[in-house]
Amino acid sequence: MIPDAEVILTETATHIASATKSNREGLYTFPSVKPGQYDLSVKKAGFGDANINGLTLTVQANVLHDVSLSVGATAETITVNSETGELMQKTSSELGTVIDQKAIHELPLNGRNFTQLLTLTPGATPISTSQSAGVGVNDLAVLSVPTASVAQPSIQGQTNRSNLYLLDGVVNTEMTGSVYVIPPIVDAMQEFKVQSHDDKAEYGSVLGGVINVVTKSGTNSLHGAAWEFVRNNIFDARDSFADEYSAGPSPFRQNQFGVTVGGPVFLPKIYDGHNRTFFFFGYEGWRYVQAAESKYIVPTDAELSGDFSHSTLAQNIYDPATTSGSSSTGYARSQFPGNIIPSSRLNSVSAGFLKAYYARPNLTGDPVYNAIVTRSSSNFSNHYMARADEQLGSRNSIFFRYDRLNVTSLSPTSISQSSGASVPALNIGVGWTGVLTPKLLADVRYGLTRRPFARYVQDSAGIGPMQGLGFNSVGGTEFSLGSPYGSGGLQAANTINSPVQNWSPSLTWVVGNHTMKYGMQYVKQGNDSNSPAYGGYTFANDQTGDPNQVGTTGNSLASALLGLPSQINNTTTVSNSNRVSTYSFYFQDVWAITKRLTMTYGLRFDHRREFSPSSSTVVSGLTTDGLWWIGLDALPPACSQTNAAPCIPGNGSLSSIANGNKIMLSPYGRAWGPAPRWQDWGPRIGLAYQVNDKMVLRGGYGIVYDPLMGFEQDWKGFAGSWPATGSVTASVAINQLGSSPTPVQNTFSTVGIALPGSDPWSTVTWFMDPKIRDPRSQQYNLAFEYEVASNLSLSVGYVGSHSDRLSVTGIFNTAQTAGPGTPDQVNARKPFPWVTATPFMSTDRGSADYNGLQVKLDKRYSNGLEYLVSYTFSKSIDEGGSGLFDVENGPGGSSALQNYYDVRESRSVSSYDVPQFLSIAGQYELPFGRGKKMLTHGPASYILGNWQLNTVAQIRSGQPYNLSVVGDVANIGTSFSWWNYARPNEIASPKPAHQTALEWYNPASFAVPVNSYGNFPRNSLRTSHVATADASLFKNFPFKDEFALNFRAEAFNVFNIQNYGAPDTTITDPGAGRITSNVLPPRQIQLGLHLSF
């Protein structure tokens, strides 16, 4: 051991150097090092210099590197405590896989979405039961090009919702759906790491994995790339089920294109940023257009002028102005002569709108329709990314990164209108790293993300605001004529935004052979939503029908031309806003006990504050004690005083309300709940022992909590509850028999103000237990890793966890026992009979266990070949995937928790359980052409040379699914007659001798329970196994030393394997047991050109 040796670490791309000295044990540390290529030099008087060139440091890892000086051959231990990477992981027990820049840029990615590579990590399964599963433009969907494949994996047996996405060390996670906010531009990514079971306390706040992405920065040389990728429906195979059940996909065109450039900031004769100031810029856009033809029944010109004498809807129309009689004697009307409405009787407001809205007939010969309209769906995006890095002397560095992704989509919804949506997503990251002393380093990160979403109706017909035509509703306006004319109208945009701010300061202190880190993380989540008021008009046949021939006379179009709606609706404006903050504090120590043994231990404390609603937001709800908590500091006044919600009906006293003694102010005030958490203490410990130069043993244990994910979604269930009104639609029936005609111009004066109901007990919605606790998981692993060759390593490990306090949801306040009985008898069996509704209730009674064997074979690049093989053999068991109903419980998930009072009955394999999963990813450069082993020159070298094959092949077990039955079969008095909460009774083996898509299970093997729950266990059946392979073929055209151009042909599901999805899971459906879709699309082909320099 040589103390006081000078150690210099130099980044080769920027020539930025960091220096330190070895301590008395001969150890030295470089904390917080960026990923990249480095040169390491060690100097000591009396010894020869040691230089190590091309040392690769990867994202978020510890590396242990021995250096021998020429005199005395004394070995030193080098620990680079951050983005580092060696062939073997020698100093940490965490589970993780680094996907490097070469793999990101070259492996086939459908839609160029990096998440497809997450499942290359052992323990990451591609099944997603997340509510946000799916690509689209809305508040929960994943932002990506529409045809992209996106993975939202379950990592190490935890739910899809419990993953955290970081971008350059700052949060890039949309907390409502728990997906990324902005997908990084592939060519702007340096690398990423999927890490879990961390022995370092600085990582936490989720039970699953942390996806840690690092973007590129500029270097001393100018470098960049340009690309375009093309998708087209003519390249794609036809879906076998689509061939059978539909005419096939509509034509579409998709283009993805972009450019990146980075280098030093250089202004001739003004500023030279070499070795100091760097920039990196990226842009990517996509354009997706899909055309579709739709057939309609539209009014003819004669009908729009009032002439129904030749209408294809042969129903006589009657003049409402001729109505005579009374309710006691009956009513009568005269028919319009010749079924023609005089032009003088047409209402100028509604008739003018109808003429502008409807297309004209252009289709003949069709027995039903008279118009065909070709409309296009579109999805456009522009993604801008800029990063700046500055080295301030030898001790300080800062960076700033700005990402802005603007996505807009348009989808036809009616004959002349389209539904539009836009998401201008934002992610900003700022960081400062400072060397305070040679042994003390500070690091501060700040991040801001925003993902506002707006939905609106596009006025394709150029109608303009309907109020300008004479409609007198407030805000947007909708109308409905029913079948066959449909509905339409124009609403104001409703918006949702989920901003997230986060701070993460830390101090790293090197003391002897200890590298200690102290830090805190602050995350402030928000959720803002606004739904403007709008009105609606419904037109029916009755207003122009014969009162004595109801159903066979009249025409809704004729009623609309007269301006006589049958009903009007007024929906109130709803604006809600809340904030919730989470503070995390941690300490950790990486202790190099000996040259071969490293212990990492630490402690993390997560503290989530209560929700903080805005002053205009009222949060109220039902508790598991059958009480109604009002999230206010004081009761609002009586409705008779304010005539506006929130207010207390009657005289303003709770005693005047039915069971008012069970209504009270929340003990948490406006926050309503959940209460602040003070018990989330999570210890961590990990050991890594280097048995010899070829083998490492690792093991770790930790307790982690999840205070971040899912609560934004939970909170939205309570906003606007009694004594507020939330989004309430007041409806009034008008122009009924015996009333004076009220034209559309004068209707909304008859609509009253929406006030809260007389009591809250009939509120049919869903709630969260205000005493719910943060999910918790005890996680442990034991593994060994062996260096098979200098560029090949094999790791085999056991991974396990026990999680509790997990959120599960069931139908609350149903009868506590199933069985026969009258409604009154059933109600008597309910725990809280005064609560007339049976809402959903989310509680923390869930638990889960995961055990897995994981194998990874990692070959680094050499001789034109690199590959990564991952295999997982595992089992995950729980009581139901999450607290968000069936949507996160997999196929047939509504019956996951059939009995709210018996959670253990639903314990079975998780909906994302995958017993076996094999993944193989690799790249191979064929050995022909210039610079290769064969055909290095001549015409053959140009034709056969510089080809490269890349592939990702995966095969896995099928997904579990539930079966369900329709109705309240257990007679528990549920309010949700449409919710298939119960499972069937098994009376025979449901598996056919030969499973086919027409009969994946035999529905005759089941019976509908009578006054009881079903006996068929949850998740007892599985879909077919899934096998797929994506492949790409590159032809590289090198020209000059600085440029490389390649043509890419990429095929996804290259062998066009038909992978069956889940069958119809409702046993009483006509199609029960039948499969009508595939879990993966048929073969798709993407062509591209990529230029790098």
Helices and strands as residue ranges (DSSP letters): E 6-11, E 17-21, E 27-29, E 36-43, E 50-57, E 61-68, E 75-82, E 95-99, H 101-106, G 114-120, E 124-125, E 154-155, E 164-167, E 170-171, E 173-174, E 179-180, G 186-188, E 189-196, E 210-215, E 223-232, G 233-235, H 240-245, E 252-264, E 266-267, E 271-272, E 277-296, H 301-304, E 318-326, E 330-335, G 337-339, G 343-345, H 348-357, E 371-392, E 396-412, E 417-437, E 440-450, E 453-459, G 466-469, E 476-480, E 487-490, E 494-497, E 500-511, E 514-531, E 534-538, G 542-544, H 556-561, E 567-571, E 574-592, E 597-608, E 612-613, E 619-622, E 628-631, H 639-642, G 654-656, G 660-662, E 663-665, G 669-671, E 680-692, E 695-705, H 711-715, E 729-733, G 744-746, G 748-750, E 766-768, E 776-789, E 792-811, H 823-828, E 840-862, E 865-878, G 885-888, G 893-895, G 903-906, E 908-909, E 916-925, H 939-944, E 947-956, E 960-961, E 985-986, G 1003-1005, E 1006-1007, E 1021-1022, E 1026-1039, E 1043-1052, E 1084-1092
